[in-house]
Amino acid sequence: LSIRSPDGQRCEVYWGSTPVDSTELLERGQNKLEQLLEDIGGPENITEDNFPEVHIRGDINTPYRCIGGAIYTMQFAGFQKIGFISEPAPGSATLDRL
């Protein structure tokens, strides 16, 4: 998922490169989780290595309410593991170590 807020007011959420609203996000999340579970042969076959996970990417200007809304929706869809993809700010010590 990618999240941005181009005007600081509204949240834009993308599944890959497709914009989605909250209803479609929930439906896609539920369908994805069902497919992941089917691919491993059911929830009884979940291990630490194949635990279903969602990755959320938000730029530095994205309000937390936008990210929080996506987290809540994906948790409601059934995902328990949610990861964040971020890019360090230019000039940060983190960027210097890369």
PyMOL commands that set and color helices and strands:
alter all, ss='L'
color gray80, all
select helices_A, chain A and resi 22-39+43-45+64-77+93-97
alter helices_A, ss='H'
color red, helices_A
select strands_A, chain A and resi 2-4+12-15+18-20+53-58+81-85
alter strands_A, ss='S'
color yellow, strands_A
deselect
rebuild
show_as cartoon
